[in-house]
Amino acid sequence: MRRWWIIPALAGILVVGAVAYWGYGVTRDNRQLVTYLNNRNQRSFYELMGNVEHMEVMLSKGIVSGSPTQRMMIFSDIWREAYAAQENLTSIPIAGPSLTRTSAFLSQTGDYAWSLAKKYARGIAVKPEELDKLNELHTEAGYLAAELQKIEKNASDGRLLWSEIKSRGDKTLKDRTPVPDSLTEINRNMEEFPTLIYDGPFSDHILQRKPLGLTGKQITRAQASDLARRFVEAGVNTKYRVTDTETVNGLIPAFRIHLLPVNNPAPRVIVDVSKKGGHILMMVNTRSVGNDRISPEKAVTIAGKFLAGRRIMNMKPTYTIEQQNTAVVIFEYEQDGVLIYPDLMKVKVALDTGEVVGFEGTGFVMNHHPRNLPKPKVSRKEALEAVNPELKVMSEKLAVIPLENLEEVLVYEFRGDLKGDTFIVYINAVTGEEEQVLKVIDTNSGPVTM
Protein backbone atom coordinates (compact mmCIF):
# COMPACT_ATOMS: atom_id res chain seq x y z
CA MET A 1 0.00 0.00 0.00
CA ARG A 2 1.38 3.34 -1.03
CA ARG A 3 1.56 5.89 1.65
CA TRP A 4 0.80 8.87 -0.56
CA TRP A 5 0.15 11.13 2.39
CA ILE A 6 3.75 11.02 3.67
CA ILE A 7 5.19 13.58 1.23
CA PRO A 8 2.46 16.22 1.81
CA ALA A 9 2.75 15.67 5.53
CA LEU A 10 6.51 16.12 5.46
CA ALA A 11 6.08 19.23 3.33
CA GLY A 12 3.59 20.62 5.81
CA ILE A 13 5.94 19.96 8.70
CA LEU A 14 8.75 21.74 6.85
CA VAL A 15 6.50 24.73 6.13
CA VAL A 16 5.40 24.94 9.77
CA GLY A 17 9.01 24.67 10.86
CA ALA A 18 10.11 27.38 8.46
CA VAL A 19 7.34 29.72 9.60
CA ALA A 20 8.21 29.05 13.23
CA TYR A 21 11.89 29.75 12.56
CA TRP A 22 11.03 32.92 10.65
CA GLY A 23 8.80 34.07 13.50
CA TYR A 24 11.58 33.39 15.97
CA GLY A 25 13.97 35.42 13.82
CA VAL A 26 11.56 38.36 13.62
CA THR A 27 10.99 38.26 17.38
CA ARG A 28 14.74 38.13 18.00
CA ASP A 29 15.37 41.05 15.60
CA ASN A 30 12.59 43.07 17.24
CA ARG A 31 14.10 42.47 20.67
CA GLN A 32 17.50 43.58 19.38
CA LEU A 33 15.98 46.71 17.83
CA VAL A 34 14.13 47.55 21.05
CA THR A 35 17.34 47.14 23.03
CA TYR A 36 19.27 49.30 20.54
CA LEU A 37 16.68 52.10 20.60
CA ASN A 38 16.40 51.94 24.38
CA ASN A 39 20.17 52.21 24.90
CA ARG A 40 20.64 54.97 22.31
CA ASN A 41 17.79 57.17 23.54
CA GLN A 42 18.71 56.60 27.16
CA ARG A 43 22.32 57.62 26.53
CA SER A 44 21.26 60.82 24.73
CA PHE A 45 18.84 61.67 27.52
CA TYR A 46 21.37 61.13 30.32
CA GLU A 47 23.93 63.26 28.46
CA LEU A 48 21.26 65.97 28.00
CA MET A 49 20.47 65.86 31.71
CA GLY A 50 24.18 66.12 32.58
CA ASN A 51 24.63 69.08 30.20
CA VAL A 52 21.71 70.98 31.78
CA GLU A 53 22.88 70.23 35.33
CA HIS A 54 26.37 71.51 34.49
CA MET A 55 24.83 74.62 32.92
CA GLU A 56 22.89 75.35 36.11
CA VAL A 57 26.00 74.97 38.29
CA MET A 58 28.16 77.14 36.04
CA LEU A 59 25.48 79.83 35.76
CA SER A 60 25.48 80.06 39.55
CA LYS A 61 29.27 80.27 39.54
CA GLY A 62 29.10 83.03 36.93
CA ILE A 63 26.79 85.01 39.21
CA VAL A 64 28.99 84.56 42.29
CA SER A 65 32.43 84.96 40.69
CA GLY A 66 34.03 88.41 40.83
CA SER A 67 37.04 87.59 38.66
CA PRO A 68 36.78 88.63 35.00
CA THR A 69 39.21 85.85 34.03
CA GLN A 70 37.18 83.21 35.89
CA ARG A 71 33.92 84.50 34.48
CA MET A 72 35.31 84.39 30.95
CA MET A 73 36.24 80.72 31.43
CA ILE A 74 32.89 79.91 33.07
CA PHE A 75 30.86 81.50 30.30
CA SER A 76 32.91 79.66 27.66
CA ASP A 77 32.08 76.39 29.43
CA ILE A 78 28.37 77.30 29.54
CA TRP A 79 28.43 77.84 25.78
CA ARG A 80 29.94 74.39 25.21
CA GLU A 81 27.44 72.66 27.52
CA ALA A 82 24.50 74.44 25.87
CA TYR A 83 25.72 73.38 22.43
CA ALA A 84 26.10 69.75 23.57
CA ALA A 85 22.62 69.84 25.19
CA GLN A 86 21.08 70.95 21.89
CA GLU A 87 22.82 68.08 20.11
CA ASN A 88 21.51 65.54 22.61
CA LEU A 89 17.98 67.00 22.58
CA THR A 90 17.93 66.62 18.80
CA SER A 91 19.19 63.04 19.05
CA ILE A 92 16.14 61.94 21.05
CA PRO A 93 13.41 61.17 18.47
CA ILE A 94 10.69 63.19 20.17
CA ALA A 95 7.59 63.72 18.11
CA GLY A 96 4.36 65.58 18.63
CA PRO A 97 4.70 69.31 19.34
CA SER A 98 8.18 70.60 18.64
CA LEU A 99 10.18 71.58 21.74
CA THR A 100 10.83 75.04 20.37
CA ARG A 101 10.98 76.90 23.70
CA THR A 102 13.35 74.39 25.31
CA SER A 103 15.60 74.41 22.25
CA ALA A 104 15.47 78.22 22.11
CA PHE A 105 16.44 78.41 25.80
CA LEU A 106 19.53 76.27 25.17
CA SER A 107 20.49 78.37 22.13
CA GLN A 108 19.97 81.66 23.95
CA THR A 109 21.82 80.58 27.07
CA GLY A 110 24.84 79.43 25.09
CA ASP A 111 24.94 82.50 22.89
CA TYR A 112 24.37 84.94 25.77
CA ALA A 113 27.17 83.32 27.78
CA TRP A 114 29.43 83.53 24.71
CA SER A 115 28.62 87.21 24.22
CA LEU A 116 29.54 87.91 27.88
CA ALA A 117 32.78 85.93 27.53
CA LYS A 118 33.74 88.09 24.56
CA LYS A 119 32.97 91.26 26.56
CA TYR A 120 35.22 90.11 29.38
CA ALA A 121 37.93 89.32 26.83
CA ARG A 122 37.68 92.97 25.71
CA GLY A 123 37.88 94.18 29.32
CA ILE A 124 34.23 95.31 29.56
CA ALA A 125 32.78 95.01 33.08
CA VAL A 126 29.49 93.23 33.88
CA LYS A 127 26.37 95.38 34.17
CA PRO A 128 23.63 94.98 36.83
CA GLU A 129 21.02 94.13 34.16
CA GLU A 130 23.31 91.39 32.85
CA LEU A 131 23.44 89.85 36.33
CA ASP A 132 19.63 89.95 36.38
CA LYS A 133 19.55 88.04 33.10
CA LEU A 134 21.99 85.47 34.47
CA ASN A 135 19.68 84.96 37.46
CA GLU A 136 16.75 84.40 35.09
CA LEU A 137 18.72 81.86 33.09
CA HIS A 138 19.83 80.12 36.29
CA THR A 139 16.22 79.80 37.45
CA GLU A 140 15.11 78.39 34.11
CA ALA A 141 18.05 75.95 33.97
CA GLY A 142 17.22 74.80 37.50
CA TYR A 143 13.63 74.10 36.50
CA LEU A 144 14.68 72.18 33.40
CA ALA A 145 17.25 70.11 35.35
CA ALA A 146 14.66 69.21 38.03
CA GLU A 147 12.08 68.13 35.45
CA LEU A 148 14.61 66.01 33.58
CA GLN A 149 15.51 64.34 36.89
CA LYS A 150 11.81 63.45 37.37
CA ILE A 151 11.74 61.75 33.97
CA GLU A 152 14.94 59.89 34.87
CA LYS A 153 13.30 58.65 38.11
CA ASN A 154 10.30 57.37 36.16
CA ALA A 155 12.70 55.48 33.91
CA SER A 156 14.52 54.00 36.90
CA ASP A 157 11.20 52.92 38.47
CA GLY A 158 10.18 51.18 35.25
CA ARG A 159 7.26 53.48 34.54
CA LEU A 160 8.54 54.32 31.06
CA LEU A 161 10.66 52.69 28.42
CA TRP A 162 12.80 54.81 26.12
CA SER A 163 12.26 52.32 23.30
CA GLU A 164 8.55 53.10 23.42
CA ILE A 165 8.92 56.65 22.21
CA LYS A 166 6.34 56.91 19.45
CA SER A 167 6.31 58.99 16.33
CA ARG A 168 3.11 60.75 17.40
CA GLY A 169 2.67 62.60 20.65
CA ASP A 170 -1.03 61.70 20.95
CA LYS A 171 -0.34 57.96 21.44
CA THR A 172 -0.18 57.08 25.13
CA LEU A 173 1.43 54.07 26.76
CA LYS A 174 -0.60 51.80 28.96
CA ASP A 175 0.27 52.22 32.67
CA ARG A 176 3.33 54.28 31.75
CA THR A 177 4.19 57.96 31.35
CA PRO A 178 5.21 58.53 27.71
CA VAL A 179 8.51 60.36 27.35
CA PRO A 180 7.18 62.77 24.66
CA ASP A 181 4.32 63.88 26.93
CA SER A 182 6.75 64.55 29.80
CA LEU A 183 9.15 66.60 27.68
CA THR A 184 6.39 68.51 25.92
CA GLU A 185 4.96 69.43 29.32
CA ILE A 186 8.38 70.85 30.24
CA ASN A 187 8.30 72.86 27.02
CA ARG A 188 4.85 74.28 27.82
CA ASN A 189 5.94 75.30 31.31
CA MET A 190 9.15 76.87 30.05
CA GLU A 191 7.11 79.13 27.77
CA GLU A 192 5.97 80.91 30.95
CA PHE A 193 9.51 82.07 31.71
CA PRO A 194 10.41 85.59 30.60
CA THR A 195 12.03 85.83 27.18
CA LEU A 196 15.68 86.78 26.96
CA ILE A 197 16.35 90.13 25.29
CA TYR A 198 19.92 91.04 24.38
CA ASP A 199 21.91 92.07 21.34
CA GLY A 200 22.86 88.63 20.04
CA PRO A 201 21.91 86.38 17.13
CA PHE A 202 19.65 84.18 19.27
CA SER A 203 17.74 86.97 21.00
CA ASP A 204 13.96 86.51 20.96
CA HIS A 205 13.30 89.92 19.46
CA ILE A 206 15.74 89.23 16.62
CA LEU A 207 14.44 85.72 16.00
CA GLN A 208 10.97 87.16 15.48
CA ARG A 209 12.05 89.05 12.38
CA LYS A 210 11.01 87.86 8.95
CA PRO A 211 13.35 85.20 7.51
CA LEU A 212 15.12 86.92 4.62
CA GLY A 213 15.89 83.77 2.63
CA LEU A 214 12.45 82.14 2.87
CA THR A 215 11.34 82.29 -0.78
CA GLY A 216 8.99 80.28 -2.98
CA LYS A 217 5.43 78.96 -2.88
CA GLN A 218 3.70 76.89 -0.22
CA ILE A 219 4.33 73.16 -0.64
CA THR A 220 2.28 70.10 0.31
CA ARG A 221 3.15 67.39 2.81
CA ALA A 222 3.78 64.97 -0.06
CA GLN A 223 6.13 67.43 -1.75
CA ALA A 224 8.02 67.93 1.53
CA SER A 225 8.39 64.17 1.92
CA ASP A 226 9.81 63.89 -1.60
CA LEU A 227 12.23 66.78 -1.03
CA ALA A 228 13.43 65.26 2.27
CA ARG A 229 13.95 61.83 0.73
CA ARG A 230 15.87 63.21 -2.25
CA PHE A 231 18.04 65.36 0.04
CA VAL A 232 19.03 62.33 2.14
CA GLU A 233 19.53 59.97 -0.83
CA ALA A 234 21.68 62.35 -2.91
CA GLY A 235 25.14 60.89 -3.46
CA VAL A 236 24.55 57.68 -1.47
CA ASN A 237 23.49 54.16 -2.43
CA THR A 238 20.88 53.77 0.32
CA LYS A 239 17.22 54.29 -0.55
CA TYR A 240 14.81 55.63 2.05
CA ARG A 241 11.10 55.40 2.73
CA VAL A 242 8.92 57.91 4.57
CA THR A 243 7.47 56.48 7.79
CA ASP A 244 5.82 59.54 9.31
CA THR A 245 5.36 63.30 8.90
CA GLU A 246 4.63 65.98 11.47
CA THR A 247 4.00 69.70 11.53
CA VAL A 248 6.54 71.98 13.21
CA ASN A 249 5.12 75.34 14.24
CA GLY A 250 7.93 77.75 14.88
CA LEU A 251 9.68 80.77 13.46
CA ILE A 252 9.78 78.92 10.14
CA PRO A 253 6.74 76.59 9.87
CA ALA A 254 7.89 73.23 8.53
CA PHE A 255 7.09 69.61 7.89
CA ARG A 256 9.16 67.15 9.92
CA ILE A 257 9.77 64.03 7.82
CA HIS A 258 10.82 60.72 9.38
CA LEU A 259 12.75 58.37 7.10
CA LEU A 260 14.07 54.83 7.38
CA PRO A 261 16.29 52.88 4.98
CA VAL A 262 14.27 50.60 2.70
CA ASN A 263 14.15 47.06 4.17
CA ASN A 264 16.02 48.21 7.27
CA PRO A 265 14.60 49.22 10.67
CA ALA A 266 17.39 51.71 11.51
CA PRO A 267 18.78 54.28 11.67
CA ARG A 268 16.03 56.87 11.57
CA VAL A 269 16.74 60.10 9.69
CA ILE A 270 14.71 63.23 10.50
CA VAL A 271 14.43 66.16 8.09
CA ASP A 272 12.68 69.53 8.57
CA VAL A 273 11.41 71.09 5.32
CA SER A 274 9.96 74.62 5.32
CA LYS A 275 6.33 74.83 4.26
CA LYS A 276 7.16 77.92 2.22
CA GLY A 277 9.57 77.19 -0.59
CA GLY A 278 10.57 73.68 0.52
CA HIS A 279 13.92 74.75 2.05
CA ILE A 280 15.82 72.07 4.01
CA LEU A 281 16.20 73.49 7.51
CA MET A 282 17.65 70.52 9.36
CA MET A 283 18.67 66.89 8.86
CA VAL A 284 19.66 64.49 11.65
CA ASN A 285 20.77 60.88 11.31
CA THR A 286 20.08 59.25 14.70
CA ARG A 287 22.65 56.47 14.44
CA SER A 288 25.31 55.99 17.09
CA VAL A 289 28.81 57.18 16.19
CA GLY A 290 31.83 55.02 16.95
CA ASN A 291 35.46 55.90 17.60
CA ASP A 292 37.35 58.31 15.35
CA ARG A 293 38.92 56.82 12.24
CA ILE A 294 39.14 59.79 9.89
CA SER A 295 40.72 63.21 10.37
CA PRO A 296 38.82 66.50 10.77
CA GLU A 297 40.60 67.70 7.61
CA LYS A 298 39.05 64.86 5.62
CA ALA A 299 35.70 65.64 7.23
CA VAL A 300 35.88 69.16 5.75
CA THR A 301 36.33 67.65 2.26
CA ILE A 302 33.42 65.26 2.83
CA ALA A 303 31.20 68.10 4.04
CA GLY A 304 32.02 70.19 0.96
CA LYS A 305 31.14 67.29 -1.36
CA PHE A 306 27.89 66.82 0.58
CA LEU A 307 26.81 70.38 -0.20
CA ALA A 308 27.99 70.24 -3.81
CA GLY A 309 26.08 66.99 -4.34
CA ARG A 310 22.91 68.83 -3.34
CA ARG A 311 23.66 71.77 -5.63
CA ILE A 312 24.38 74.08 -2.71
CA MET A 313 27.04 76.29 -4.21
CA ASN A 314 29.34 79.17 -3.22
CA MET A 315 29.76 77.90 0.36
CA LYS A 316 33.26 78.12 1.90
CA PRO A 317 34.36 76.20 5.03
CA THR A 318 35.61 78.55 7.75
CA TYR A 319 36.17 76.44 10.85
CA THR A 320 35.41 73.08 12.46
CA ILE A 321 34.13 72.04 15.88
CA GLU A 322 34.92 68.50 17.08
CA GLN A 323 32.46 66.94 19.49
CA GLN A 324 31.40 63.42 20.46
CA ASN A 325 33.31 61.70 17.64
CA THR A 326 31.92 64.09 15.03
CA ALA A 327 33.18 67.16 13.20
CA VAL A 328 30.76 70.05 12.68
CA VAL A 329 32.01 72.03 9.68
CA ILE A 330 30.82 75.63 9.43
CA PHE A 331 30.30 77.04 5.94
CA GLU A 332 29.76 80.68 4.95
CA TYR A 333 28.33 82.04 1.71
CA GLU A 334 30.66 83.80 -0.73
CA GLN A 335 29.39 86.60 -3.00
CA ASP A 336 31.68 88.25 -5.54
CA GLY A 337 34.73 87.05 -3.63
CA VAL A 338 33.40 88.45 -0.32
CA LEU A 339 32.70 86.07 2.58
CA ILE A 340 29.19 86.64 4.00
CA TYR A 341 29.39 85.49 7.61
CA PRO A 342 25.66 85.77 8.50
CA ASP A 343 24.76 83.25 5.74
CA LEU A 344 26.01 80.08 7.36
CA MET A 345 25.35 76.35 7.12
CA LYS A 346 26.58 73.50 9.30
CA VAL A 347 27.44 69.97 8.16
CA LYS A 348 28.07 67.29 10.78
CA VAL A 349 30.36 64.42 9.78
CA ALA A 350 30.76 61.20 11.79
CA LEU A 351 34.46 60.57 12.30
CA ASP A 352 34.09 56.77 12.40
CA THR A 353 32.97 56.26 8.79
CA GLY A 354 32.88 59.75 7.28
CA GLU A 355 29.10 59.63 6.87
CA VAL A 356 27.28 62.95 7.07
CA VAL A 357 24.92 62.65 10.06
CA GLY A 358 23.67 66.21 10.38
CA PHE A 359 22.89 69.37 8.46
CA GLU A 360 21.60 72.76 9.59
CA GLY A 361 20.46 75.39 7.11
CA THR A 362 18.25 77.57 9.31
CA GLY A 363 20.88 80.31 9.66
CA PHE A 364 21.21 80.53 5.90
CA VAL A 365 17.42 80.70 5.36
CA MET A 366 17.12 83.35 8.08
CA ASN A 367 19.79 85.67 6.67
CA HIS A 368 20.46 84.98 2.99
CA HIS A 369 19.40 87.61 0.46
CA PRO A 370 21.01 89.34 -2.54
CA ARG A 371 23.22 92.11 -1.19
CA ASN A 372 24.34 95.31 -2.83
CA LEU A 373 27.85 95.26 -1.45
CA PRO A 374 29.49 98.67 -1.17
CA LYS A 375 32.84 99.27 -2.80
CA PRO A 376 35.65 99.68 -0.28
CA LYS A 377 36.53 103.33 0.28
CA VAL A 378 39.59 102.28 2.24
CA SER A 379 42.35 100.45 0.41
CA ARG A 380 43.83 97.23 1.68
CA LYS A 381 47.07 99.06 2.46
CA GLU A 382 45.24 101.77 4.44
CA ALA A 383 43.29 99.12 6.37
CA LEU A 384 46.49 97.26 7.17
CA GLU A 385 47.97 100.45 8.61
CA ALA A 386 45.16 100.43 11.21
CA VAL A 387 46.30 97.00 12.45
CA ASN A 388 48.82 96.67 15.26
CA PRO A 389 52.20 96.57 13.47
CA GLU A 390 53.39 93.80 15.82
CA LEU A 391 50.72 91.45 14.44
CA LYS A 392 52.29 89.16 11.84
CA VAL A 393 49.50 88.95 9.24
CA MET A 394 49.13 85.45 7.76
CA SER A 395 45.92 85.87 5.71
CA GLU A 396 43.48 88.55 4.64
CA LYS A 397 40.12 88.76 2.90
CA LEU A 398 37.05 90.92 2.40
CA ALA A 399 34.04 89.87 4.44
CA VAL A 400 30.64 90.97 5.68
CA ILE A 401 30.16 90.58 9.43
CA PRO A 402 27.14 91.24 11.65
CA LEU A 403 27.46 93.67 14.53
CA GLU A 404 25.81 92.93 17.86
CA ASN A 405 22.58 94.59 16.64
CA LEU A 406 22.83 92.47 13.42
CA GLU A 407 23.63 95.49 11.25
CA GLU A 408 26.02 94.27 8.54
CA VAL A 409 29.30 95.94 7.62
CA LEU A 410 31.92 95.29 4.95
CA VAL A 411 35.33 94.71 6.50
CA TYR A 412 38.88 93.63 5.79
CA GLU A 413 39.62 90.50 7.82
CA PHE A 414 43.26 90.16 8.90
CA ARG A 415 44.31 86.94 10.62
CA GLY A 416 47.73 87.03 12.24
CA ASP A 417 50.09 85.93 15.00
CA LEU A 418 51.28 87.98 17.96
CA LYS A 419 53.69 86.38 20.42
CA GLY A 420 52.37 82.89 19.70
CA ASP A 421 48.67 83.79 19.87
CA THR A 422 46.36 84.00 16.86
CA PHE A 423 44.08 87.01 16.40
CA ILE A 424 41.53 88.14 13.80
CA VAL A 425 41.17 91.89 13.27
CA TYR A 426 38.24 93.40 11.34
CA ILE A 427 38.73 96.85 9.80
CA ASN A 428 35.69 98.64 8.33
CA ALA A 429 36.30 98.85 4.56
CA VAL A 430 34.25 102.05 4.29
CA THR A 431 35.28 104.06 7.37
CA GLY A 432 38.67 102.50 8.20
CA GLU A 433 37.65 101.99 11.84
CA GLU A 434 38.49 98.86 13.80
CA GLU A 435 35.18 97.02 14.21
CA GLN A 436 36.27 93.97 16.19
CA VAL A 437 39.24 91.98 17.42
CA LEU A 438 38.90 88.25 18.11
CA LYS A 439 41.37 85.92 19.74
CA VAL A 440 41.52 82.37 18.39
CA ILE A 441 41.79 79.80 21.17
CA ASP A 442 42.60 76.14 20.47
CA THR A 443 40.41 73.78 22.52
CA ASN A 444 39.87 70.02 22.56
CA SER A 445 36.83 70.63 20.34
CA GLY A 446 38.73 72.77 17.85
CA PRO A 447 39.48 76.48 17.51
CA VAL A 448 37.04 78.99 19.00
CA THR A 449 37.10 82.78 18.88
CA MET A 450 36.62 85.19 21.74
Secondary structure by P-SEA (a helix, b strand, c coil): ccccaaaaaaaaaaaaaaaaaaaaaaaaaaaaaaaaaaaaaaaaaaaaaaaaaaaaaaaaaaaacccaaaaaaaaaaaaaaaaaaaaaaaacccccccaaaaaaaaaaaaaaaaaaaaaaaacccccaaaaaaaaaaaaaaaaaaaaaaaaaaaaaacccccccccccccccccccccaaaaaaaaaaaaccccccccccccccccccccccccccccccaaaaaaaaaaaaaccccbbbbbcbbbbbbccbbbbbbbbbcccccccbbbbbbbcccccccccccccccccccccaaaaaaaaaaaaaaaccccccccbbbbcccbbbbbbbbbccccccccbbbbbbbccccccccccccccccccccccccccccccaaaaaaaccccccccccccccccccccbbbbbbbbbbccccbbbbbbcccccccccbbbbbbbcccccccc
